[in-house]
């Protein structure tokens, strides 16, 4: 057997092993998931609807300057909420825990536009 044939045989063997390993990892993934993972998602979905708008007791103000655009959020609510600023064509804010009277500002680039305020 020539050297070239041996390299080809080793290459084919390596490709077959890689393919088999990839198939095993793909098949093993669902089995490794935690049985409680689905329950945690269901609990969160039951507490807050996806894309639920924040109540009208939150006031927002959009502004811009040379550096970018900003959305100021202030809570005039009687309770505490987790809210998230949704930006069209830009990065959304992280969820913010807001107590009554608290403010926060989310900054984003000039291409972005304030879309809405959602509950988290």
VEXVEXRO-830677 format. One line per field, with one value per atom (N, C-alpha, C): residue in one letter; atom name; y, x, z. Coordinates in steps of 0.001 Angstrom, whole numbers, plus 500000, padded with zeros to 6 digits. Example, Ala and Ser with C-alpha at 12.3 -4.5 7.8 and 13.67 -1.06 7.14 Angstrom:
# VEXVEXRO-830677
sedo: A | A | A | S | S | S .
vexse: N | CA | C | N | CA | C .
v: 494310 | 495500 | 496700 | 497750 | 498940 | 500030 .
u: 513190 | 512300 | 513200 | 512850 | 513670 | 512900 .
w: 507800 | 507800 | 507800 | 507080 | 507140 | 507870 .
This chain:
# VEXVEXRO-830677
sedo: X | X | X | X | X | X | X | X | X | X | X | X | X | X | X | X | X | X | X | X | X | X | X | X | X | X | X | X | X | X | X | X | X | X | X | X | X | X | X | X | X | X | X | X | X | X | X | X | X | X | X | X | X | X | X | X | X | X | X | X | X | X | X | X | X | X | X | X | X | X | X | X | X | X | X | X | X | X | X | X | X | X | X | X | X | X | X | X | X | X | X | X | X | X | X | X | X | X | X | X | X | X | X | X | X | X | X | X | X | X | X | X | X | X | X | X | X | X | X | X | X | X | X | X | X | X | X | X | X | X | X | X | X | X | X | X | X | X | X | X | X | X | X | X | X | X | X | X | X | X | X | X | X | X | X | X | X | X | X | X | X | X | X | X | X | X | X | X | X | X | X | X | X | X | X | X | X | X | X | X | X | X | X | X | X | X | X | X | X | X | X | X | X | X | X | X | X | X | X | X | X | X | X | X | X | X | X | X | X | X | X | X | X | X | X | X | X | X | X | X | X | X | X | X | X | X | X | X | X | X | X | X | X | X | X | X | X | X | X | X | X | X | X | X | X | X | X | X | X | X | X | X | X | X | X | X | X | X | X | X | X | X | X | X | X | X | X | X | X | X | X | X | X | X | X | X | X | X | X | X | X | X | X | X | X | X | X | X | X | X | X | X | X | X | X | X | X | X | X | X | X | X | X | X | X | X | X | X | X | X | X | X | X | X | X | X | X | X | X | X | X | X | X | X | X | X | X | X | X | X | X | X | X | X | X | X | X | X | X | X | X | X | X | X | X | X | X | X | X | X | X | X | X | X | X | X | X | X | X | X .
vexse: N | CA | C | N | CA | C | N | CA | C | N | CA | C | N | CA | C | N | CA | C | N | CA | C | N | CA | C | N | CA | C | N | CA | C | N | CA | C | N | CA | C | N | CA | C | N | CA | C | N | CA | C | N | CA | C | N | CA | C | N | CA | C | N | CA | C | N | CA | C | N | CA | C | N | CA | C | N | CA | C | N | CA | C | N | CA | C | N | CA | C | N | CA | C | N | CA | C | N | CA | C | N | CA | C | N | CA | C | N | CA | C | N | CA | C | N | CA | C | N | CA | C | N | CA | C | N | CA | C | N | CA | C | N | CA | C | N | CA | C | N | CA | C | N | CA | C | N | CA | C | N | CA | C | N | CA | C | N | CA | C | N | CA | C | N | CA | C | N | CA | C | N | CA | C | N | CA | C | N | CA | C | N | CA | C | N | CA | C | N | CA | C | N | CA | C | N | CA | C | N | CA | C | N | CA | C | N | CA | C | N | CA | C | N | CA | C | N | CA | C | N | CA | C | N | CA | C | N | CA | C | N | CA | C | N | CA | C | N | CA | C | N | CA | C | N | CA | C | N | CA | C | N | CA | C | N | CA | C | N | CA | C | N | CA | C | N | CA | C | N | CA | C | N | CA | C | N | CA | C | N | CA | C | N | CA | C | N | CA | C | N | CA | C | N | CA | C | N | CA | C | N | CA | C | N | CA | C | N | CA | C | N | CA | C | N | CA | C | N | CA | C | N | CA | C | N | CA | C | N | CA | C | N | CA | C | N | CA | C | N | CA | C | N | CA | C | N | CA | C | N | CA | C | N | CA | C | N | CA | C | N | CA | C | N | CA | C | N | CA | C | N | CA | C | N | CA | C | N | CA | C | N | CA | C | N | CA | C | N | CA | C | N | CA | C | N | CA | C | N | CA | C | N | CA | C | N | CA | C | N | CA | C | N | CA | C | N | CA | C .
v: 498835 | 500000 | 501229 | 502159 | 503353 | 504333 | 505316 | 506334 | 507149 | 507468 | 508253 | 507486 | 506184 | 505383 | 505320 | 505236 | 505230 | 506554 | 507680 | 508985 | 509087 | 508574 | 508606 | 507744 | 506561 | 505671 | 506322 | 506941 | 507617 | 508795 | 509524 | 510652 | 510201 | 509098 | 508569 | 508092 | 507437 | 506955 | 508127 | 509172 | 510347 | 511015 | 511114 | 511712 | 510887 | 509563 | 508691 | 508817 | 508881 | 509029 | 510371 | 511440 | 512762 | 512784 | 512176 | 512113 | 511336 | 510206 | 509395 | 510138 | 510835 | 511589 | 512708 | 513386 | 514440 | 513908 | 512744 | 512133 | 511756 | 511216 | 510852 | 512073 | 513170 | 514392 | 514916 | 514905 | 515388 | 514534 | 513227 | 512342 | 512416 | 512701 | 512719 | 514025 | 515089 | 516384 | 516370 | 515894 | 515923 | 515087 | 513989 | 513146 | 513834 | 514769 | 515422 | 516623 | 516987 | 518146 | 517814 | 518818 | 518637 | 518429 | 517520 | 517323 | 518549 | 519404 | 520599 | 521784 | 521668 | 522804 | 523276 | 522390 | 522779 | 523433 | 522985 | 523553 | 525000 | 525302 | 526673 | 527613 | 527178 | 528013 | 528220 | 527161 | 527286 | 528251 | 528222 | 529096 | 530553 | 530847 | 532220 | 532701 | 531843 | 532229 | 532446 | 531721 | 531900 | 533221 | 533675 | 534912 | 536143 | 536201 | 537359 | 536865 | 537459 | 537097 | 537564 | 536822 | 537304 | 538601 | 539526 | 540823 | 541607 | 541454 | 542221 | 543655 | 544592 | 545997 | 546420 | 547315 | 547865 | 548719 | 548828 | 549635 | 551121 | 551899 | 553319 | 554184 | 553606 | 554396 | 554613 | 554021 | 554290 | 555420 | 556387 | 557490 | 557356 | 557555 | 557479 | 558799 | 559124 | 560331 | 559972 | 560230 | 559957 | 561245 | 561144 | 562305 | 561838 | 562787 | 562439 | 563586 | 563252 | 564266 | 563776 | 564393 | 564045 | 562590 | 562049 | 560708 | 559596 | 559850 | 558776 | 559171 | 558159 | 558349 | 557705 | 558225 | 557772 | 557688 | 556723 | 556658 | 556646 | 557660 | 557745 | 557106 | 556267 | 555595 | 555952 | 556366 | 556656 | 555946 | 555343 | 554620 | 555546 | 555681 | 556376 | 555366 | 554102 | 553009 | 552839 | 552201 | 551949 | 550658 | 549777 | 548513 | 548453 | 547313 | 547112 | 546262 | 546560 | 545852 | 545630 | 544634 | 544444 | 544852 | 545839 | 546346 | 546289 | 546350 | 546273 | 547247 | 548093 | 549025 | 548265 | 548288 | 547611 | 548651 | 548408 | 549331 | 548676 | 549374 | 548909 | 549303 | 548389 | 548622 | 548926 | 548361 | 548557 | 547531 | 547675 | 546731 | 547107 | 546117 | 546317 | 546411 | 546989 | 547052 | 545700 | 545531 | 544371 | 544631 | 543603 | 543798 | 544612 | 545610 | 546490 | 546328 | 546094 | 546018 | 547449 | 547883 | 549285 | 549366 | 550145 | 550445 | 551793 | 552142 | 553419 | 554607 | 555511 | 556708 | 556523 | 555294 | 555043 | 555400 | 555772 | 556084 | 555291 | 555083 | 554590 | 555069 | 555115 | 555568 | 554461 | 554196 | 553228 | 554006 | 553774 | 554477 | 553506 | 554026 | 553224 | 554145 | 553571 | 554347 | 555157 | 555982 | 556840 | 556052 | 554836 | 554038 | 553484 | 553337 | 552765 | 553734 | 553157 | 553949 | 553279 | 554071 | 553522 | 552927 | 551673 | 551001 | 550903 | 550336 | 550148 | 549783 | 549731 | 549306 | 548047 | 546943 | 545654 | 545239 | 544379 | 543727 | 542509 | 542183 | 541005 | 539894 .
u: 500860 | 500000 | 500907 | 500589 | 501425 | 501093 | 501976 | 501799 | 500529 | 500231 | 499054 | 497782 | 497756 | 496588 | 496388 | 497474 | 497329 | 496786 | 497247 | 496708 | 495215 | 494812 | 493392 | 492570 | 493102 | 492384 | 492241 | 493309 | 493266 | 492280 | 492298 | 491367 | 489923 | 489615 | 488254 | 487845 | 488755 | 488469 | 488201 | 489007 | 488815 | 487477 | 487099 | 485814 | 484661 | 484762 | 483701 | 483565 | 484694 | 484663 | 484038 | 484405 | 483844 | 482342 | 481893 | 480472 | 479715 | 480266 | 479623 | 479578 | 480639 | 480672 | 479641 | 479516 | 478512 | 477107 | 476842 | 475520 | 475228 | 476214 | 476010 | 475726 | 476436 | 476201 | 474810 | 474383 | 473061 | 471977 | 472139 | 471145 | 471139 | 472271 | 472364 | 471852 | 471735 | 471353 | 470001 | 468909 | 467630 | 467643 | 468371 | 468420 | 469133 | 470048 | 470787 | 470048 | 468906 | 468159 | 467556 | 467466 | 466903 | 465394 | 464814 | 463364 | 462594 | 463217 | 462561 | 462677 | 463433 | 463643 | 462327 | 461459 | 460176 | 459273 | 459322 | 458479 | 458865 | 460164 | 460593 | 460080 | 460112 | 459618 | 458120 | 457392 | 455950 | 455601 | 456335 | 456045 | 456240 | 457330 | 457601 | 456512 | 456105 | 455067 | 453739 | 453477 | 452221 | 452206 | 453366 | 453426 | 453234 | 453872 | 453814 | 453636 | 452671 | 452484 | 453696 | 454084 | 455182 | 454761 | 455649 | 455423 | 454294 | 454116 | 453099 | 453598 | 452771 | 453157 | 453172 | 454064 | 454123 | 452886 | 452436 | 451245 | 451500 | 450435 | 450582 | 451144 | 451377 | 451964 | 453465 | 454049 | 455443 | 455467 | 456323 | 456476 | 457818 | 457800 | 459036 | 459274 | 460530 | 460929 | 462100 | 461930 | 463009 | 463755 | 465078 | 465910 | 467138 | 467820 | 469035 | 470019 | 471268 | 472316 | 473344 | 474480 | 475527 | 475957 | 475961 | 476486 | 475498 | 474207 | 473234 | 471851 | 471007 | 469630 | 469479 | 468513 | 468295 | 466800 | 466402 | 465035 | 465109 | 464483 | 464398 | 463075 | 463125 | 461934 | 461800 | 460591 | 460342 | 459066 | 459116 | 457974 | 457144 | 455878 | 454906 | 453882 | 454280 | 453396 | 453436 | 452398 | 452375 | 453102 | 453322 | 454004 | 455353 | 456018 | 457311 | 457107 | 457882 | 457792 | 459185 | 459291 | 460501 | 460125 | 460838 | 460516 | 461744 | 461480 | 462536 | 462186 | 463155 | 462959 | 463213 | 462245 | 462355 | 462698 | 463800 | 464305 | 464164 | 463546 | 463504 | 464828 | 465442 | 466708 | 467867 | 467818 | 468894 | 468796 | 469649 | 469701 | 468694 | 467918 | 466980 | 467751 | 467104 | 467738 | 467604 | 468340 | 468149 | 466898 | 466376 | 465235 | 465682 | 464909 | 465229 | 464159 | 464579 | 463665 | 463387 | 462136 | 461795 | 460838 | 461229 | 460361 | 459695 | 458630 | 457957 | 458924 | 458850 | 459685 | 461055 | 461459 | 462789 | 462841 | 464047 | 464287 | 465466 | 465481 | 466691 | 466685 | 467872 | 468042 | 468696 | 468117 | 468697 | 469232 | 470500 | 471107 | 471314 | 471181 | 471343 | 471781 | 472181 | 472720 | 471674 | 472145 | 471242 | 470299 | 470691 | 469836 | 468621 | 468710 | 467622 | 466472 | 465307 | 464113 | 463364 | 462919 | 462144 | 460852 | 460585 | 459384 | 458331 | 458717 | 457728 | 458450 | 457690 | 458169 | 457414 | 458134 | 457521 | 457791 | 456933 | 457197 | 458075 | 458889 | 459758 | 459216 .
w: 500000 | 500000 | 500000 | 499122 | 499022 | 500147 | 500315 | 501342 | 501074 | 499835 | 499475 | 499827 | 499585 | 499924 | 501436 | 502182 | 503632 | 504174 | 503611 | 504041 | 503726 | 502578 | 502211 | 503164 | 503495 | 504406 | 505797 | 506294 | 507596 | 507541 | 506426 | 506273 | 506291 | 505592 | 505577 | 506968 | 507659 | 509001 | 509952 | 509858 | 510715 | 510421 | 509147 | 508773 | 509322 | 509251 | 509759 | 511275 | 511973 | 513437 | 513818 | 513106 | 513399 | 513147 | 512079 | 511770 | 512838 | 513258 | 514294 | 515623 | 515966 | 517219 | 517179 | 516051 | 515921 | 516063 | 515501 | 515616 | 517062 | 517782 | 519184 | 520039 | 519810 | 520583 | 520307 | 519042 | 518689 | 519332 | 519324 | 519914 | 521431 | 522045 | 523502 | 524101 | 523335 | 523901 | 524607 | 523991 | 524700 | 525972 | 525997 | 527181 | 528333 | 528038 | 529104 | 529676 | 529100 | 529607 | 530964 | 531807 | 533132 | 533033 | 533830 | 533759 | 534258 | 535052 | 535561 | 534620 | 533538 | 532638 | 532048 | 531603 | 531023 | 532049 | 533301 | 534347 | 534642 | 534636 | 534907 | 533829 | 532583 | 531489 | 531626 | 531959 | 532114 | 533233 | 534358 | 535475 | 535093 | 534366 | 533952 | 533006 | 532043 | 531098 | 531796 | 532882 | 533595 | 534353 | 534850 | 535617 | 534738 | 533583 | 532701 | 531275 | 530577 | 529179 | 528381 | 527345 | 526503 | 525815 | 525757 | 525136 | 525794 | 527091 | 527808 | 527964 | 527561 | 527684 | 529142 | 529479 | 530836 | 531073 | 532315 | 532593 | 532321 | 532144 | 531807 | 532941 | 534115 | 535203 | 535000 | 533947 | 533580 | 532564 | 532785 | 531836 | 531134 | 529815 | 529036 | 528331 | 528150 | 527437 | 526532 | 525226 | 524283 | 523989 | 523921 | 523607 | 522843 | 522199 | 521461 | 521536 | 521303 | 521217 | 520196 | 520190 | 519233 | 519352 | 520563 | 520826 | 520553 | 520618 | 520400 | 520855 | 521006 | 521470 | 522837 | 523594 | 524966 | 525228 | 526036 | 526534 | 528050 | 528666 | 530118 | 530546 | 531564 | 532081 | 533549 | 533946 | 535353 | 535780 | 536977 | 537516 | 538397 | 538045 | 538889 | 539398 | 539412 | 539825 | 541342 | 541870 | 543317 | 543675 | 542695 | 542957 | 542270 | 542440 | 541791 | 540539 | 539513 | 538234 | 537684 | 536785 | 535972 | 534561 | 534021 | 532691 | 531790 | 530486 | 529478 | 528364 | 527973 | 526869 | 525573 | 524671 | 523380 | 522323 | 521614 | 520596 | 519227 | 518304 | 516918 | 516265 | 515561 | 514854 | 515808 | 517025 | 517987 | 519100 | 520105 | 521215 | 522287 | 522745 | 523845 | 525156 | 526159 | 527476 | 528165 | 529223 | 530090 | 530929 | 531561 | 532454 | 533668 | 533996 | 535120 | 536190 | 537430 | 538562 | 539006 | 538936 | 539225 | 540414 | 541399 | 542538 | 542275 | 542995 | 542754 | 542846 | 541871 | 541843 | 541220 | 540919 | 540372 | 538890 | 538416 | 537010 | 536510 | 535196 | 534542 | 533103 | 532515 | 531138 | 530330 | 529172 | 528237 | 527048 | 526710 | 525569 | 524417 | 523210 | 522003 | 520875 | 519767 | 518660 | 517916 | 516997 | 516221 | 515324 | 514909 | 514021 | 514758 | 516081 | 516861 | 517055 | 517400 | 517671 | 518817 | 519789 | 520898 | 520347 | 520709 | 520219 | 521311 | 522452 | 523533 | 524827 | 525906 | 527209 | 527573 | 527770 | 528077 | 529508 | 530031 | 531309 | 531070 | 532054 | 531946 | 532832 .
